């Protein structure tokens, strides 16, 4: 059962990192590139702070 959770975390990591490029392209369509980067780093900082 422990191995299953490790594989699920690896799958989640692959999905999130793989989606980054597509979501970045989508976000730049709505925001300026600097604004999209600021939101990205701000959300990442919040997540890291909560962890």
Buried (B, 14 or more C-beta within 10 A) or exposed (E): EEEEEEEEEEEEEEEEEEEEEEEBEEBEEEEEEEEBBEEBEEEEEEEEEEE
